[in-house]
Amino acid sequence: MQNLKTQESSITEKSYTRSDWQEGYQSLNQEFDYWIDDIEGQIPPELQGTLFRNGPGLLDINGQRIHHPFDGDGMISRITFTNGRAHFRNRFVHTEGYLAEKEAGKILYRGVFGTQKPGGWLANIFDFKIKNIANTNVIYWGGKLLALWEAAEPHHLNPYTLETLGREYFNGVLSTGEAFSAHPRLDPSCDQDGGAPCLVNFSIKPGLSTTITIFELNPAGEIVRKHAHSVPGFCFIHDFVITPNYCIFFQNPVIFNPIPLALGIRAAGECIKFQPNQPTRIIVIPRTTKKEQSEVKILETQSGFVFHHVNAFELGDEVLIDSICYESLPEVEPESDFRKVDFEAQSPGKLWRFCLNLKDGTVQQKLIESRCCEFPSINPANVGRPYQYLYIGATHGETGNAPLQALLKIDLESGERQLWSAAPRGFMSEPIFVPRPGSDKEDDGWVLALVYDAAHHRSDVVILDASDFHKSPIARLHLKHHVPYGLHGNFTSEVFATN
């Protein structure tokens, strides 16, 4: 973040080649369904359940490249672990837009992050139709598998076949077209529900002022609480954190100019500009629906940009939040090629801790990790509570910006770091921590991640011992193909395999 810079030495040797990294951004047009039989090591017999992953599976439409991977159609990958074996299946989410473009064989929609319909500005002027691409996250909750994209309603999928069953409106509580974020948080023990777990999510309706709506779902998948709050200014918010009493959002200092969008010159994401001289606002919204306790508090800290948070927890009158922060928003430029990004020219994301004093309205911050890192994961039992360990995608090198090629374990109490790297030809996805059944030790379990292997143009499912990254992987499951770089996913102890 601005004014929170750390000293960095220059990198003398890259841990990767651009051509290797680029290969992971090829479309995967084929849908697979098979038991994984090419395995190094052994799958732990205690590892039972299913890892679901989501991300853009198509980076082009019939050869017409999309401008940014975030505009790609969602593809679900499902890796089911059962009795020491693993089964893979992938399938595209059959959204209305995906089916229409597949039939037409060409781009029919403008993308939020720069993809334009062929034909220049005349083909795009005053076209505000949004294509729900369902490409950001996937979660199994309340007996339903949901593909999530933050600007619209979820898609309901069959967890065995990954068939798209339709859009999900939670018994009519969600209205048609109403947003439901791609970053829900699982509260392992909700005070308002007598200690039962609940899923907390949000939606953003931006404008001159922004409406933030909070949703809370019980284990049956029913929305049991929904409340909306208006905050001043335009909000571009991708993620949030929860504690037992609060939902916390970082309002990044950006402005939105809709004129180039309306004129067909730029996409919505290209009309957002970072404001380095403005503060980042931290919005604290009570989770209670009691009016007398529902006052929204807004605190300010130095300018910076946050996509993802790790966790938050309360200590008396203070709330501590751990977040990956950038000095500025990496802007999407028209006519640019994301495959040719200059990593060295961009500031890396680093891990910071923010300490909010809700009594006096002050914010203190300190750097936790200066290595470039993204996509954090923790033990789900510690969401919203004090915690000791986190797992996060990281660069191979200690300094500078580069593709994520490693997994980093951080002990927040002792300060110990453990790094497992797939460099030089491996590229990392978001890690997912899976607790060992029956264990109450925070780091007792496994870390699962998809790693793109450029040497074989395929992806591996890597299983690491979460308690010790210094060990070699417990198992590497070699897929028969690559999976394009994805975004988010979740693990469930339910086993889904069709044969």
Number of C-alpha atoms within 10 A of each C-alpha: 24 15 9 15 13 10 7 11 9 9 13 6 7 12 17 18 12 15 11 18 20 13 18 24 21 16 20 19 13 10 12 13 15 16 16 17 13 12 17 13 13 14 21 16 11 13 22 22 20 24 26 24 28 30 29 27 28 23 23 22 19 13 11 13 17 23 26 20 25 21 25 26 26 31 31 27 24 26 23 26 24 20 12 12 17 23 19 19 20 23 21 27 26 21 18 12 17 24 13 15 15 13 9 12 13 17 23 17 21 25 27 22 23 26 24 22 20 15 8 11 17 13 15 21 15 14 15 16 9 14 19 23 30 32 29 26 27 33 22 22 18 15 11 16 21 25 31 28 22 24 21 22 26 29 24 22 23 14 21 15 15 20 14 19 14 15 17 19 19 14 10 9 15 17 13 12 14 17 20 23 26 28 24 21 22 22 23 18 17 19 14 15 11 8 11 13 18 26 20 25 23 24 23 24 16 18 13 12 13 17 19 19 17 21 22 22 20 18 13 11 17 18 20 12 16 17 14 14 14 14 18 12 16 20 25 22 20 19 21 25 27 27 23 20 17 21 22 23 22 28 23 25 24 22 16 19 12 14 13 16 23 17 16 21 20 25 26 22 18 20 22 17 17 19 17 19 11 15 18 22 20 19 19 23 22 21 23 17 13 9 8 7 11 16 13 15 15 18 18 17 18 20 23 27 28 25 19 22 24 24 25 27 23 19 12 9 10 18 20 22 22 22 27 24 28 24 22 23 21 13 13 19 16 14 9 12 13 15 16 10 11 11 13 12 10 16 19 25 26 23 24 22 21 19 20 24 17 16 9 10 12 13 18 12 16 12 17 16 17 18 20 25 27 28 22 25 22 24 21 17 16 19 23 27 18 14 18 15 21 20 27 26 27 31 27 28 19 14 16 21 22 23 20 27 26 24 29 23 25 19 16 13 9 9 11 10 12 15 18 20 21 18 18 17 19 26 27 28 25 26 29 25 27 25 21 17 12 7 10 11 11 19 24 19 22 23 27 22 24 27 29 29 24 20 10 12 18 19 26 23 19 22 26 24 19 23 17 16 18 12 11 13 18 15 19 23 21 21 21 17 16 23 26 25 24 26 18 21 25 17 20 16 15 16 16 20 22 11 8
